[in-house]
Amino acid sequence: MRFLNKNVLVAGGAGFIGSNLVSQLVKEEANVIVLDNLFTGDLDNIDCLDQITFIKGSVEDEKLVDQLVCKVDIVFNLAVRNIIVSTKSPKLDFNVNAGGMFNILMSARKHNIERVVFSSSASIYGNPLYLPINEIDRTNILNPYAASKLTGENYCFAFYETYNLPISIVRYSNVYGIKQNPENPYCGVISRFLNDAIEEKDIHIHGDGDQTRDFTYVEDVVEATLLAAHSPKAIGEVFNVGSGRETYINDLAKIIIDTCGNHTKIVHIDRRDIDNIRRRVLNIEKIRKTLRWIPKTNLQTGIVKTYEWLSEQKNKNKHSKLSINTKTFAVAH
Ligand SMILES: NC(=O)c1ccc[n+]([C@@H]2O[C@H](COP(=O)([O-])OP(=O)(O)OC[C@H]3O[C@@H](n4cnc5c(N)ncnc54)[C@H](O)[C@@H]3O)[C@@H](O)[C@H]2O)c1
């Protein structure tokens, strides 16, 4: 057990990826504290709430961050204001995504933390010059969200180089899977499409659907993040976390309709300002070679798992939560 009796802080641990990470850490018998202001997170996501300590608060709160960081060995920072809100209020986004990371690093340095893991995003690559994208390729910042994630990364590197603070960075491509709630208007495209297909509503694709993304199942992302926290080889390093496979959004919609086995139609609508990334697929050789990580769940299997989970949630909440009709979703996370 890699995290047996380790004291761990998960900022953003009530969110989609954070809550999946928390479940695995609890399985590995870590003592987990979650710091989350429930901006997009939900306590219902944390299935082991009685086995962790939950603190409702913000990573912007320097004092609170320090009080929590001083109690732990490892910090995972997944707290985020996502791409859609950040485009509307870049200052708040800067405070949380960059400022929150900065606060964690300041405290981690003070308390000699064993490892800080930052969950970054492939958004920092923008429209790449070449595919698949390598970690050392140029960044291309197309929105405030990407700017704040890159700033968070840069501070991690600065603290590693200057103060020898053991940091690791994982750059996720589009993540999907269980606990990604389609009720959240910023949810991923898979969750959104699945929700519509299950409800036999048309699937709306912004633009021509020939844009591509690299989709990774959340369990694989959690494992990559844990390896980044555990392996000495990950210190001072950044790793792409993706499937290494490029998927057209049109093809994704078809797989989802096949999975749901109904007569949902695909409808193309106007592209949005935030959909300014045409193609994306990550090169995952570095994490494969260094940390021996490869994604285990292929897209079809991951979609079936997510479909089963979402259908079960819908049955549970038939007349409440998940009966929704939002028309916004994030492709370019
Ligand atoms: N989901 C993806 O496809 C994807 C892709 C690339 C990178 N990421 C990164 O992974 C991380 C987790 O993303 P997610 O998809 O689980 O998002 P999410 O919105 O489900 O989770 C983010 C969590 O952060 C919390 N939060 C927001 N502001 C906070 C604050 N000020 N203080 C404390 N907590 C706060 C939210 O309440 C939520 O629980 C983020 O850092 C994101 O940038 C996600």
The ligand as a Tripos MOL2 file, in Angstrom:
@<TRIPOS>MOLECULE
LIG
   44    48     1     0     0
SMALL
NO_CHARGES

@<TRIPOS>ATOM
      1 N1        -11.9480   17.2840  -16.2050 N.am      1 LIG1
      2 C1        -11.0450   17.4490  -17.1460 C.2       1 LIG1
      3 O1        -11.2350   17.0360  -18.2820 O.2       1 LIG1
      4 C2         -9.7250   18.1210  -16.8330 C.ar      1 LIG1
      5 C3         -8.8070   18.2860  -17.8810 C.ar      1 LIG1
      6 C4         -7.5950   18.9320  -17.6200 C.ar      1 LIG1
      7 C5         -7.2820   19.3420  -16.3490 C.ar      1 LIG1
      8 N2         -8.1950   19.1810  -15.3490 N.ar      1 LIG1
      9 C6         -7.8040   19.6470  -14.0140 C.3       1 LIG1
     10 O2         -8.1600   18.6780  -13.0500 O.3       1 LIG1
     11 C7         -8.5470   19.3150  -11.8440 C.3       1 LIG1
     12 C8         -9.8990   18.8040  -11.3960 C.3       1 LIG1
     13 O3        -10.8590   19.0800  -12.4070 O.3       1 LIG1
     14 P1        -12.3400   18.4920  -12.3650 P.3       1 LIG1
     15 O4        -12.7360   18.1710  -13.7540 O.co2     1 LIG1
     16 O5        -12.4480   17.4370  -11.3190 O.co2     1 LIG1
     17 O6        -13.1530   19.7880  -11.9550 O.3       1 LIG1
     18 P2        -14.2730   19.9850  -10.8410 P.3       1 LIG1
     19 O7        -14.8750   21.3320  -11.1130 O.co2     1 LIG1
     20 O8        -15.1950   18.8210  -10.7920 O.co2     1 LIG1
     21 O9        -13.4180   20.0150   -9.5100 O.3       1 LIG1
     22 C9        -12.7790   21.1690   -9.0360 C.3       1 LIG1
     23 C10       -13.0390   21.2600   -7.5530 C.3       1 LIG1
     24 O10       -12.4000   22.4520   -7.0660 O.3       1 LIG1
     25 C11       -13.2980   23.0560   -6.1520 C.3       1 LIG1
     26 N3        -12.9560   24.4610   -6.0250 N.ar      1 LIG1
     27 C12       -13.2160   25.4990   -6.8620 C.ar      1 LIG1
     28 N4        -12.7340   26.6400   -6.3780 N.ar      1 LIG1
     29 C13       -12.1440   26.3320   -5.1860 C.ar      1 LIG1
     30 C14       -11.4750   27.0900   -4.1910 C.ar      1 LIG1
     31 N5        -11.3200   28.4250   -4.3250 N.pl3     1 LIG1
     32 N6        -10.9900   26.4520   -3.1020 N.ar      1 LIG1
     33 C15       -11.1580   25.1130   -2.9550 C.ar      1 LIG1
     34 N7        -11.7960   24.3490   -3.8460 N.ar      1 LIG1
     35 C16       -12.2880   24.9470   -4.9530 C.ar      1 LIG1
     36 C17       -14.6710   22.8320   -6.7450 C.3       1 LIG1
     37 O11       -15.7200   22.9950   -5.8180 O.3       1 LIG1
     38 C18       -14.5330   21.3890   -7.2100 C.3       1 LIG1
     39 O12       -14.8670   20.4840   -6.2070 O.3       1 LIG1
     40 C19        -8.5080   20.8130  -12.1180 C.3       1 LIG1
     41 O13        -7.3270   21.3550  -11.6170 O.3       1 LIG1
     42 C20        -8.5320   20.9220  -13.6410 C.3       1 LIG1
     43 O14        -7.8500   22.0640  -14.0990 O.3       1 LIG1
     44 C21        -9.4040   18.5780  -15.5590 C.ar      1 LIG1
@<TRIPOS>BOND
     1     1     2 1
     2     2     3 2
     3     2     4 1
     4     4     5 ar
     5     4    44 ar
     6     5     6 ar
     7     6     7 ar
     8     7     8 ar
     9     8     9 1
    10     8    44 ar
    11     9    10 1
    12     9    42 1
    13    10    11 1
    14    11    12 1
    15    11    40 1
    16    12    13 1
    17    13    14 1
    18    14    15 2
    19    14    16 1
    20    14    17 1
    21    17    18 1
    22    18    19 2
    23    18    20 1
    24    18    21 1
    25    21    22 1
    26    22    23 1
    27    23    24 1
    28    23    38 1
    29    24    25 1
    30    25    26 1
    31    25    36 1
    32    26    27 ar
    33    26    35 ar
    34    27    28 ar
    35    28    29 ar
    36    29    30 ar
    37    29    35 ar
    38    30    31 1
    39    30    32 ar
    40    32    33 ar
    41    33    34 ar
    42    34    35 ar
    43    36    37 1
    44    36    38 1
    45    38    39 1
    46    40    41 1
    47    40    42 1
    48    42    43 1
@<TRIPOS>SUBSTRUCTURE
     1 LIG1         1 GROUP 0 **** ****
